[in-house]
Amino acid sequence: MRYKVLVVENNASSMRILKRVVGKAQLQVVSASSLYEAKHIFANSSPETFLCSIINYSLPDARQGEAIDFAIDSFIPVIVITSSMDDQIREHVLSKSVIDYIPKENAQVFEYLSVLLSRLKRNKNIGVLVLDSSRTSRNNMIELLRRHNFITYEATRSDEAMDLLEMHPDIKLVITDEVIADMSGVELVAKLRKSYEKDELSIVGLSSSRSSALLARFIKSGANDYLNKPFCHEEFFCRILQNVEHVEHIDAIRRAANLDYLTGLPNRRHFFSQVESRIKRGVKNKVLALIDLDHFKSVNDNYGHDCGDLVLKKVSKVLSSHFKRFHISRFGGEEFCVFLPDMDLDSAVELLDRFRQDLSEQEIKCGDQIITCSTSIGVTQQFNRTIESMLSVADEHLYVAKASGRNRVISD
């Protein structure tokens, strides 16, 4: 779904800039120059299609921010822009349930707006857990977070928090007050850090106390950040976004290190790490399959490397659809590997043969060409202390599959 952004601006020059900013964020612009036009647009649209609105505080038919109230009442999140730097106007705007207030003072402001729009899209997939004994305080933070499209969860006890984190892997940030029902916020932070590293879960501590000692205790116990209550609307969002982005940046680095750049499958190094970790946790049976595409060199030679890349991507999609419950890897070139824990050899061979047949029936279009491919597979359940021992046996079976005519599965 491509979200829309309702831009209400009467200045032609500003409108051109805003359209470029919205387009840069890969969003669709719906423009109006007055409150009257905005109402007409909205009457023929569904609010769910709008990511947000960008509204000039002063319009020809809405001099005192009336267009802001219209958008809020229509359940469209609002970013307010204005050429005025008046503190009274700023306070008036921030008293409303807006996402942000942006003065049109320099080009950097529009760069900030572009980042904010991209952030609003990503936030729709990010969970934030709020812990506070005060319902009023929890509701206030949740309302602020929802303005920025975060998925929100709430709890009053540590056991509720742990259960929510287990059930909802989309939670990337925990905000905890010092006062919760069954332990202190500092104790909760220490408890969370036993299960979640700073790189995978950010934690922000909260307190109405101005004690520098409490701030230090939060940080030393593993919190990423700390906020004093009551906090400023803008400071709250700056801290929240900074901590969410920390987790995202680490996750992006980790994905780049762990995934094959072409297919998106785990690379060989990450595959070994995943499989060894899985074996340490205990498995009933271990089956490993080594998969090699037949005559792949001829695909590159006859159709070019671009078509060869398309074939590898298609093979990866078919692999993922058949083995999404298991560990898959692109080992390099046209070679792939699948580890199937807790599955007996006969069932694994049956599953692998269905994949082999499905792949052989795929037609891969590259330009005007239609390419088909087959695969040879070696499978083993022989395990001698290391995953490398299984790879060696599977490679021997793969050699037999190739020598026997290809497009077949050979197992123990």
Secondary structure, DSSP 8 states (H G I E B T S, - for coil): ---EEEEE---HHHHHHHHHHHHHTT-EEEEESSHHHHHHHHHTS-GGGEEEEEEESSBTTBTTSHHHHHHHHTT--EEEEES---HHHHHHHHTSS-SEEEE--SHHHHHHHHHHHHHHHHHTT-EEEEE-S-HHHHHHHHHHHHHTT-EEEEESSHHHHHHHHHH-TTEEEEEEESB-SSSBHHHHHHHHHTT--TTT-EEEEEES---HHHHHHHHHHT-SEEEESS--HHHHHHHHHHHHHHHHHHHHHHHHHHB-TTT-SB-HHHHHHHHHHHHHH--S-EEEEEEEETTHHHHHHHH-HHHHHHHHHHHHHHHHHHHTTSEEEEEETTEEEEEEET--HHHHHHHHHHHHHHHHT--EEETTEEE---EEEEEE---SSSHHHHHHHHHHHHHHHHHTTSSSEEE-
